[in-house]
Amino acid sequence: MKNAKLKPAMLATAMPAPESAAGAGVEDILRLANTMMDNGRLDLAQEILLDARNTHPKDARIANNLGLCNLRAGQARRAKEDFRAALRLKPNYFGATVNLGQSALALGDLQLALDCFVKAERHPDGPNGEVLKAKAQVLRQLDRPDEAAEVLEAVVSAAPQDQQARIDLGVLYCKRQDFAAGTHQFVAVLETDPENFLALYNLGLALEAQGFKDKAKQCFHAALQRNPRHFESLNALGVMQLAAEDLDEAEKTFETLLELNPNDIAVANLANCQFQSGKYLEATQNIAKAVALQPDNEDFRSAAVYYNIYACNWDGVRRNLAACPDLGIHRQPIAPFTLLAAEDDPERQKGRSVLWAGTIRPPVSAAFSAPPPHPEGKIRIGYFSNDFYNHATMHLLSGLLREHDRSRFEITLFSYGRQFDDPMRRLAITYADQFLNVSDSTDAEIVQMARHLELDVAVDLKGHTKHARLGFFASRMAPVHMTYLGYPGTSGAAFFDYAICDPVVLPPHERAGFTEQIVYLPDCYQANDDQRQVPVATTRRTDWGLPEAAPVICCFNHNYKIGETEFDIWMRALARRDDAVLWLLKSNDVARENLLKRAEAAGVGRERVIFAETVSPSANIERLRHADLFVDTFNYNAHTTGSDALWAGVPILTRAGRQFSARVGASLLSAAGLPEFITDTAEAYEARLHELLRDPARLDAAHRHLQSNRKTLPLFDTVPFTRHIEDGYARALERCRSGLPPSDIHVRKRG
């Protein structure tokens, strides 16, 4: 929430009438110096006052006004010494006390500034509104918002017409999530001054935070009608357009921002817009400009890492990580997802999640009262996501939703985000006892809705991924909060009691990488649907641009998951087996070109790296059959794509890393009965790849194993998986009802 600009430093020059002719001379000097200052001739004013100080060294007014001159000239350090000199001559000088506070504030000496404003507040000539507002400003900067609000409440009570105080007070209310109180202050300003663009801007921010997006846009437009050059309103409008995926309009808005003020924020937001529009080259170029303008801004730096990851520009990734080794861990929160593919370090990833989760504030302050066991004896589960449509999450989750034991569980789906009408959405509606479209509801409304339904377990399916809304989980909605499936790592949030994992994806020696207690499922944490389409041979390799007889190694992970270590291993494998090809998914043209250049540099012809277009899930399963081996990425493994490959009968070669996202492949293969395809190091991965390419019989045996046992492998056996996760829900709820704190739960495998 943006603060209204405070008024300039007070030019306190009024003094009692002089008692001597010498005093009258000083009055003339002060008057002339002030005239020069008002006319912008600070050099002449300074010269006049320096001469006067030589002839009247004991007159505190001259020292004070010399300080004002220096303060106007941007020389706050000199001004500070001038005001100190004035106070040495006249210790109880009200104007010099206030001005010393203003110079200290300009220099960031917050404690001195506060001491000055408190002293001025107690002065016989004080307090006044300006002093109190300055004091509140210092308290805000000292992170003492409640005290600052108390000061401003006194100002508003004494002077209800003080618009600046009302705006500043409203900003404070909004910072502590009391958006209704903030809205009241902004509306009060607009009732007396409808043209106040700062009030309109801040009202727009308050309304947006409460979920009233259309009204918020109207406020930003109204603010811009009053002040077309108001950077903050234009930026807020562009951010809203970007969030609504109105990318063309957002890009126009950010380009206008750049014309008004070519600063770091405008460049970074334009880069973000271009990234979401798929203009990856332009995005990486513009985010580099933003980083150059603000090299210490970790938000910009993390975006630079992420955009370069998407472009498979590994030099850019390395350069940005080297410039900020502890990116997002200690100082400035960044979206944790952006660095999952950049490194394999669970403790560092946890640090980013904890810092980011600390920015999430509860929308409802009312205490939560846990519901008693329901009369019918059922456990009420609420799943929260915006992916209940033709999305990877729904493809994995559909079997679990279908097989839930309705005699024991009641299932409610809370769907936020854009609403789609497709077969997967219709399945979700069919499988749920209740399907609630809460896309237009505020976080506070969702909390109240969940409490009204008396949920027992609330399950987040998004984590720190795109379009996630974790705000309502920050307010307690159910006795047990869990996070599952969407984000391959810890949430870092104190408001989640449990995360759902398995012993392979989170082994004991990496347990410290999670802040939640763990529900360990006995096989694989990942849900799958054993009623999905079984691949049928309807195409030939040549239909997909593949050679008919050559070995085909495949990686249909998004290109941003590909790291240079594994790509170079693949290239060395192709160099040794000169009839083999690598089959990749085409994520974007920039990444494709960078990967092809890397292949050429390794001595591998472009024609041997074949890129596949995105197709429907069923077509993807069918074409995967033509691969001999799926080669996994390292820091961020194949997840849904890995299950697709195994379901299609294609074994995966993986390296089990350290963090959750780097161990999913090992979890899938363990539950698919192929542990021999799991390696522990890059060297072992490379050696195993060479072995497999020389031993087609071994690959054929793995294909037959997957095809023959597809529906009985623990990875795909949906009913036992559902019973296991239900046992986890029930045991977590039982602990809670028994008054026990959350603790790791190991679900026993059913026979």
Stockholm file with secondary structure:
# STOCKHOLM 1.0

chainA/1-751         MKNAKLKPAMLATAMPAPESAAGAGVEDILRLANTMMDNGRLDLAQEILLDARNTHPKDARIANNLGLCNLRAGQARRAKEDFRAALRLKPNYFGATVNLGQSALALGDLQLALDCFVKAERHPDGPNGEVLKAKAQVLRQLDRPDEAAEVLEAVVSAAPQDQQARIDLGVLYCKRQDFAAGTHQFVAVLETDPENFLALYNLGLALEAQGFKDKAKQCFHAALQRNPRHFESLNALGVMQLAAEDLDEAEKTFETLLELNPNDIAVANLANCQFQSGKYLEATQNIAKAVALQPDNEDFRSAAVYYNIYACNWDGVRRNLAACPDLGIHRQPIAPFTLLAAEDDPERQKGRSVLWAGTIRPPVSAAFSAPPPHPEGKIRIGYFSNDFYNHATMHLLSGLLREHDRSRFEITLFSYGRQFDDPMRRLAITYADQFLNVSDSTDAEIVQMARHLELDVAVDLKGHTKHARLGFFASRMAPVHMTYLGYPGTSGAAFFDYAICDPVVLPPHERAGFTEQIVYLPDCYQANDDQRQVPVATTRRTDWGLPEAAPVICCFNHNYKIGETEFDIWMRALARRDDAVLWLLKSNDVARENLLKRAEAAGVGRERVIFAETVSPSANIERLRHADLFVDTFNYNAHTTGSDALWAGVPILTRAGRQFSARVGASLLSAAGLPEFITDTAEAYEARLHELLRDPARLDAAHRHLQSNRKTLPLFDTVPFTRHIEDGYARALERCRSGLPPSDIHVRKRG
#=GR chainA/1-751 SS CCCCCCCCCCCCCCCCCCSSHHHHHHHHHHHHHHHHHHTTCHHHHHHHHHHHHHHCTTCHHHHHHHHHHHHHTTCHHHHHHHHHHHHHHCTTCHHHHHHHHHHHHHHTCHHHHHHHHHHHHTSTTCCCHHHHHHHHHHHHHTTCHHHHHHHHHHHHHHCTTCHHHHHHHHHHHHHTTCHHHHHHHHHHHHHHCTTCHHHHHHHHHHHHHTTCHHHHHHHHHHHHHHCTTCHHHHHHHHHHHHHTTCHHHHHHHHHHHHHHCCCHHHHHHHHHHHHHTTCHHHHHHHHHHHHHHCTTCHHHHHHHHHHHHHTTCHHHHHHHHHHSTTTTTSSSCCCGGGGTTTCCCHHHHHHHHHHHHTTCCCSCCSCCCCCCCCTTCCEEEEEEESCCSSSHHHHHHHHHHHHSCTTTEEEEEEECSCCCCSHHHHHHHHHCSEEEECTTSCHHHHHHHHHHTTCSEEEESCSSSTTCCCGGGGSCCSSEEEECSSSSSCCCCTTCCEEEECTTTSCGGGGGGCSSEEEECSSCSSCCCTTSCCCCCCCCGGGGTCCSSSCEEEECSCGGGCCHHHHHHHHHHHHHSTTCEEEEECCCHHHHHHHHHHHHHTTCCGGGEEEECCCCHHHHHHHHTTCSEEECCSSSCCSHHHHHHHHTTCCEEEECCSSGGGTHHHHHHHHTTCGGGEESSHHHHHHHHHHHHHCHHHHHHHHHHHHHSTTTSTTTCHHHHHHHHHHHHHHHHHHHHTTCCCCCEECCCCC
#=GC SS_cons         CCCCCCCCCCCCCCCCCCSSHHHHHHHHHHHHHHHHHHTTCHHHHHHHHHHHHHHCTTCHHHHHHHHHHHHHTTCHHHHHHHHHHHHHHCTTCHHHHHHHHHHHHHHTCHHHHHHHHHHHHTSTTCCCHHHHHHHHHHHHHTTCHHHHHHHHHHHHHHCTTCHHHHHHHHHHHHHTTCHHHHHHHHHHHHHHCTTCHHHHHHHHHHHHHTTCHHHHHHHHHHHHHHCTTCHHHHHHHHHHHHHTTCHHHHHHHHHHHHHHCCCHHHHHHHHHHHHHTTCHHHHHHHHHHHHHHCTTCHHHHHHHHHHHHHTTCHHHHHHHHHHSTTTTTSSSCCCGGGGTTTCCCHHHHHHHHHHHHTTCCCSCCSCCCCCCCCTTCCEEEEEEESCCSSSHHHHHHHHHHHHSCTTTEEEEEEECSCCCCSHHHHHHHHHCSEEEECTTSCHHHHHHHHHHTTCSEEEESCSSSTTCCCGGGGSCCSSEEEECSSSSSCCCCTTCCEEEECTTTSCGGGGGGCSSEEEECSSCSSCCCTTSCCCCCCCCGGGGTCCSSSCEEEECSCGGGCCHHHHHHHHHHHHHSTTCEEEEECCCHHHHHHHHHHHHHTTCCGGGEEEECCCCHHHHHHHHTTCSEEECCSSSCCSHHHHHHHHTTCCEEEECCSSGGGTHHHHHHHHTTCGGGEESSHHHHHHHHHHHHHCHHHHHHHHHHHHHSTTTSTTTCHHHHHHHHHHHHHHHHHHHHTTCCCCCEECCCCC
//
